[in-house]
């Protein structure tokens, strides 16, 4: 199996796990997402030489994974009537669309 297939399997599994076990309301998950984004930002700042005084436990890559996991949780709770497969497909389409938009923006800058 290629990496892309594994990634989408993981996303679908995370949607399923969250729908079965998450009991926090979407507002609380949104706050958790903000907290994870803050930890990601700190890890990035530490990585590029800022926040020398701060001890950061995780790398930016691992903190990014936390952000993605919680974000998937927010979407799963926000759309409880959609299957994990439907959520994964919709996220994939949205990421492709947004990726193309980002490419156009970057091409205009270059």
N, C-alpha and C positions, 0 to 999 in steps of 0.2 A: 504494500500500500504506500502511496506517495504521501509526502508531508501534508499536502493540502487536504487529502482525505482524512488523515489523522486529526488535523486541526478541526475540521467540521464535525467529525465524530465526537471530539472533546466538547465542542460547543453544544451539540445536541445533548450529550450526557449531562452537561452542566444545567441546561434548561430543564431537563427531566428531573434531576436531583433537586433543583430549587423548587420546582412545582410540587414535588412530593413532600419536601421537608421544611421549607422556609415558612415561618409563621409571623415574621415581622411585616408590618404594613409598608407599602411602597415609600411612604414619607421617611420612615426610619432607614430604609435601604438607601434612599437618596442621601441622607446624612452620612451613612457609612461610606458611600461612594466619594463624598467630599473628603472624608478623612483619609481614604486610600489615595486620592489624588494629591493630598497634602504630603503623604509619606513618599509618593513617587517624586514629587517636586523636590523634597529634601534630599532624596537619594541622587537626583540629577545634579542639584547644586553642589552636593558633596563631591560627586564624581568629577566636576569641572573645576574644583578647587575652592569653592566657597563653603561656608559653614565648617571651617576647619575645627572649630571648637565642639562640634556636634558629633555624637556617635550615631552612626546609621547602621542598622542591623542587616539590611537587605540591599542588594544591588538594584539599580534602576530597572533592569530586566525583570527581576522577581517582583518588584513593586508594580510594574506594568501588568504583570499577570494577575496580581490582586485586583487592580482596577478593572481588568477585563472580566474576572470572575464575578465581582460585585455588580458590574454593569449588566451582565447576563442575568443575574438574580433580579435586578430591578425590572428588566424586560419580562422575565418569566412571571413575576408577581403582577405586573401591570396588565399583562394579557393572559389571564388564566384560562380563557376558553380556546386558546391556540395550542396545538400540539408542539412538543419540542422540535419536531421536524419542520413544522410550519414556521416556527420562530427562527430556526436556523436558516431556512431558505430566505425568509424576509430580511434577515440580517445580512446574509450574503449579497442579495440584490442591492440593498442599501449601501453596503460597503463598496461594491463595484461602481455604483452610480456616483457616490461621493469621491471615490478614487479617481474617476474620470474627470470630475469637476476640479479636483485638486491638481490633476495633471495640466488641465487648461490654464489654471491660475499660474502654476510654475512655469509653463511655457511662455506666458506673457511676460513674466519677470526676466526671463533669460534672453 
